[in-house]
């Protein structure tokens, strides 16, 4: 079985190789003489540096799940990051959709969590939440590091959340390109993919509600910004959005200056009529940027925009904070979204 680049085995192996390289450097430091000694030292020092960098990179990748397969790392399999493990026995299941984006021009794979009721109630259509990942990262982080399928099974089984389809789309076609879910000038049209192509594909391939009351967004870090920004920009598509440690602006150059205007949530709330959507803004109190932006958006909000805030004591910008905030955020979203309805 192939060891994945985000696995514990890969991280431990890389660390062991780095340690071995350091030992080799020590052993060969005084070997030989003259040019041979210089060449030996240079070669072993370079090996030591490369293995240390590789080990550090694999440990970081393990935290954010940017690359979940070696083929994805080499750029040969852009769909690999969307491949998701199945949910637990008796719960929901995870499938993968192919979204050929007619509007955006992007063809990407999207993991989809289907609640147990999806199979038990074949005559119903279900509400949908699009779950957006951070940068660097991939949809796999929701299913691996944040164990979203397990959390959804738990909240739905406890009755705190209605049976809901949750989609995990990529916000970028390239792990090294941060789109912040915007339409980049001369770049990927991520906003169009997420707000037009993904809903169209879900409606064509799954039994889901197609009205705005049945659609919401959630995201962490960059995905948190994506969730609030897309909800404010597309109130005709989404009824509610939850942000876990998100920001008020994209922090990148979109190419048309909109990072300072239409794609800056503070600017929108100051200069445009507020839309009739609901926002759930959560962050760790020690996460200065996210906490500050959350408070700013709360203060700028006015009817008919509804804002709920929640804070994790201590906690910085980390997966542990987002997992702690995950259940309340999904439950809150479910309270704002419509329930499953009879299919017509």
C-alpha positions in Angstrom: 0.0 0.0 0.0 1.4 3.4 -1.0 2.2 5.7 1.9 0.4 9.1 1.3 2.4 12.3 1.7 0.0 13.5 4.5 0.3 10.3 6.5 2.0 9.8 9.9 4.1 7.1 8.3 5.5 9.5 5.6 6.2 12.1 8.3 8.1 9.6 10.5 10.0 8.2 7.6 11.1 11.6 6.4 12.2 12.5 9.9 14.2 9.3 10.2 15.9 10.0 6.9 16.7 13.6 8.0 18.2 12.3 11.3 20.2 9.7 9.4 21.5 12.4 7.1 22.7 14.4 10.1 24.5 11.3 11.5 26.1 10.8 8.0 27.3 14.4 7.9 29.0 14.0 11.3 30.6 10.7 10.3 32.0 12.0 7.0 33.0 15.5 8.2 36.7 14.6 8.6 37.0 11.8 6.0 39.5 12.2 3.2 41.7 15.2 2.5 41.9 18.2 0.3 39.3 18.4 -2.5 37.8 15.1 -1.6 37.1 16.3 2.0 35.5 19.5 0.7 33.4 17.6 -1.8 32.3 15.1 0.9 31.3 17.8 3.3 29.4 19.7 0.7 27.5 16.6 -0.5 26.5 15.4 3.0 25.6 19.0 4.1 23.4 19.4 1.1 21.8 16.0 1.8 21.2 17.0 5.4 19.6 20.3 4.3 17.3 18.7 1.7 16.1 15.9 4.0 15.4 18.4 6.8 13.4 20.6 4.4 11.5 17.6 3.1 10.7 16.4 6.6 9.4 19.8 7.6 7.3 20.1 4.5 5.7 16.7 5.0 4.9 17.6 8.6 3.3 20.9 7.5 1.3 19.1 4.8 0.1 16.6 7.3 -1.5 19.5 9.3 -3.2 21.2 6.3 -3.8 18.3 3.8 -2.8 20.3 0.8 -1.5 17.2 -1.0 -3.1 13.8 -0.1 -1.3 11.7 -2.8 2.1 11.7 -4.5 0.4 12.1 -7.9 -1.3 15.2 -6.7 2.0 16.6 -5.4 3.5 16.0 -8.8 0.6 17.8 -10.5 -0.7 14.7 -12.4 -3.9 14.2 -10.4 -5.8 17.3 -9.4 -8.8 15.3 -8.2 -6.8 13.4 -5.6 -7.4 15.9 -2.9 -11.1 15.5 -3.2 -11.0 11.8 -2.6 -12.5 11.2 0.8 -12.9 8.3 3.3 -16.3 6.9 3.8 -18.2 7.9 6.9 -18.7 5.5 9.8 -21.0 2.5 9.9 -24.7 3.4 10.2 -24.0 7.0 9.3 -23.8 9.0 6.2 -21.5 8.3 3.3 -19.1 10.3 1.2 -19.1 10.3 -2.6 -17.2 12.2 -5.2 -18.9 14.3 -7.9 -17.3 15.5 -11.1 -18.1 19.2 -11.7 -17.6 20.2 -15.3 -18.0 23.9 -15.0 -19.7 25.3 -18.0 -19.8 28.8 -16.5 -16.3 28.9 -15.0 -14.4 26.7 -17.4 -13.1 24.6 -14.5 -13.5 20.9 -14.2 -12.8 19.7 -10.7 -13.9 17.0 -8.3 -16.1 17.7 -5.3 -16.5 15.4 -2.3 -20.1 15.2 -1.0 -21.4 14.0 2.3 -24.8 12.3 2.0 -26.6 11.8 5.4 -28.0 8.4 6.2 -31.5 9.8 5.5 -30.5 10.4 1.9 -30.7 6.7 1.3 -33.6 6.0 3.7 -35.8 8.7 2.3 -35.6 8.5 -1.5 -38.5 10.8 -2.1 -37.0 13.8 -0.4 -34.6 16.6 -1.5 -32.1 17.8 1.1 -30.7 21.2 2.1 -27.1 21.8 1.1 -24.0 23.4 2.8 -20.9 24.1 0.8 -17.8 23.7 3.1 -14.8 25.7 2.0 -11.2 25.0 3.0 -8.3 27.3 4.0 -5.1 28.1 2.2 -2.9 26.3 2.0 -5.1 23.3 2.2 -7.6 21.2 0.3 -11.1 19.7 0.8 -9.5 16.7 2.3 -8.7 18.7 5.5 -12.5 18.9 6.2 -12.8 15.1 6.0 -9.5 14.1 7.6 -8.2 16.7 10.1 -11.7 18.1 11.0 -13.5 14.7 10.7 -16.5 16.4 9.2 -18.4 13.2 8.3 -18.2 12.0 11.9 -19.3 15.4 13.3 -22.2 15.6 10.9 -23.3 12.0 11.7 -23.2 13.0 15.4 -25.2 16.2 15.1 -27.8 14.8 12.8 -28.3 11.7 14.9 -28.7 13.8 18.0 -31.4 15.9 16.3 -29.4 19.1 16.6 -29.1 19.3 12.8 -31.5 18.3 10.0 -30.2 15.8 7.5 -28.1 17.9 5.1 -25.9 17.2 2.1 -22.5 18.9 2.6 -20.3 19.6 -0.4 -16.5 20.0 -0.1 -15.4 21.8 -3.3 -11.8 23.1 -3.9 -11.5 26.8 -3.9 -8.5 26.6 -6.3 -7.5 24.4 -9.2 -3.9 24.6 -8.1 -2.7 24.0 -4.5 -0.1 26.8 -4.9 -2.6 29.4 -6.2 -4.7 31.2 -3.6 -8.0 32.4 -5.2 -9.8 33.3 -1.9 -12.9 32.1 -3.9 -12.8 35.1 -6.2 -12.8 35.4 -9.9 -9.2 36.3 -10.6 -8.5 38.6 -13.5 -6.6 36.4 -16.1 -6.9 33.5 -13.6 -9.3 30.9 -12.4 -13.0 31.9 -12.0 -13.4 30.3 -8.6 -16.4 32.4 -7.5 -18.3 31.4 -10.6 -17.3 27.7 -10.1 -18.5 27.7 -6.5 -21.7 29.8 -6.9 -22.9 28.6 -10.3 -21.2 25.4 -11.4 -21.2 23.5 -8.1 -24.9 24.2 -7.4 -25.8 23.2 -10.9 -23.9 19.9 -10.7 -25.4 19.1 -7.3 -28.9 19.7 -8.6 -28.2 17.4 -11.6 -26.5 14.6 -9.7 -28.0 14.6 -6.3 -31.5 15.0 -4.7 -31.0 18.5 -3.2 -33.1 21.6 -2.7 -32.5 24.2 -5.4 -34.0 27.3 -3.6 -31.9 29.7 -1.6 -33.6 28.7 1.6 -31.9 25.3 1.2 -28.4 26.5 0.6 -25.7 27.7 3.0 -21.9 28.1 3.3 -19.3 27.3 5.9 -15.5 27.7 5.9 -12.4 28.0 8.1 -9.6 30.5 7.7 -9.5 31.6 4.0 -12.6 29.5 3.6 -14.3 31.5 6.4 -13.7 34.7 4.3 -15.0 32.8 1.3 -18.2 31.8 3.1 -19.1 35.3 4.3 -18.0 37.1 1.1 -20.0 34.7 -1.2 -23.1 35.0 1.0 -22.9 38.8 0.9 -22.3 38.8 -2.8 -24.9 36.2 -3.7 -27.9 36.5 -1.3 -30.1 35.1 -4.0 -28.3 31.8 -3.8 -27.5 31.4 -0.1 -29.6 32.0 3.0 -26.8 31.8 5.6 -23.1 31.4 6.1 -20.7 30.4 8.9 -17.1 31.6 9.2 -14.6 29.9 11.5 -11.6 32.3 11.9 -12.3 34.1 8.7 -11.2 37.5 7.6 -13.0 40.6 6.2 -10.9 40.9 3.1 -9.1 38.4 0.7 -5.5 39.6 1.4 -4.6 38.9 -2.3 -4.6 40.9 -5.5 -7.7 40.0 -7.5 -6.6 42.0 -10.5 -9.4 44.6 -10.7 -9.0 46.4 -7.4 -12.0 44.7 -5.9 -10.0 43.4 -3.0 -10.4 47.0 -1.7 -14.1 47.4 -2.6 -16.6 44.7 -3.6 -14.5 41.8 -2.2 -13.9 43.6 1.1 -16.8 42.8 3.4 -16.2 45.9 5.5 -16.5 48.1 2.4 -19.7 46.3 1.3 -21.3 46.8 4.7 -20.4 50.5 4.8 -21.3 51.4 1.2 -24.0 48.9 0.0 -27.5 48.0 1.3 -27.1 45.0 3.6 -28.6 41.7 2.1 -31.1 39.6 3.9 -28.8 36.8 4.9 -27.6 35.4 8.2 -23.9 35.2 9.3 -22.3 33.1 12.0 -18.8 34.5 12.8 -16.6 32.5 15.1 -12.9 32.8 16.1 -10.5 32.1 18.9 -10.0 35.1 21.2 -6.3 34.9 20.8 -6.6 35.0 17.0 -6.0 38.8 16.7 -6.8 39.3 13.0 -9.8 37.0 12.8 -11.2 38.3 16.2 -10.7 41.9 15.1 -12.4 41.4 11.8 -15.3 39.5 13.4 -15.9 42.3 15.8 -15.7 44.9 13.0 -18.3 43.0 10.9 -20.6 42.6 13.9 -20.5 46.4 14.5 -21.1 47.2 10.8 -24.1 44.8 10.5 -27.6 46.3 10.2 -31.0 44.8 9.3 -31.9 42.9 7.3 -28.4 41.3 7.7 -28.3 39.1 10.9 -25.0 38.4 12.6 -24.3 35.9 15.4 -20.8 35.8 17.0 -19.2 33.0 19.0 -15.7 32.8 20.5 -13.4 30.0 21.6 -11.5 31.0 24.7 -7.7 31.1 24.2 -7.3 29.4 20.9 -5.4 30.9 18.0 -5.6 30.2 14.2 -5.6 26.4 14.3 -7.4 23.2 13.4 -8.2 22.5 17.1 -10.1 25.8 17.3 -12.0 25.0 14.1 -12.9 21.5 15.2 -14.2 23.0 18.5 -16.3 25.5 16.6 -17.5 23.0 13.9 -20.5 21.5 15.7 -22.1 24.7 16.9 -21.6 26.3 13.4 -23.2 23.4 11.6 -26.1 23.3 14.1 -26.6 27.1 13.7 -26.6 26.8 9.9 -29.2 24.0 10.0 -31.4 26.3 12.1 -31.4 28.9 9.3 -31.8 26.6 6.4 -34.9 24.8 5.2 -35.6 21.2 6.1 -35.7 18.3 3.6 -38.8 18.5 1.3 -40.7 16.1 -0.8 -39.2 15.7 -4.3 -41.4 16.8 -7.2 
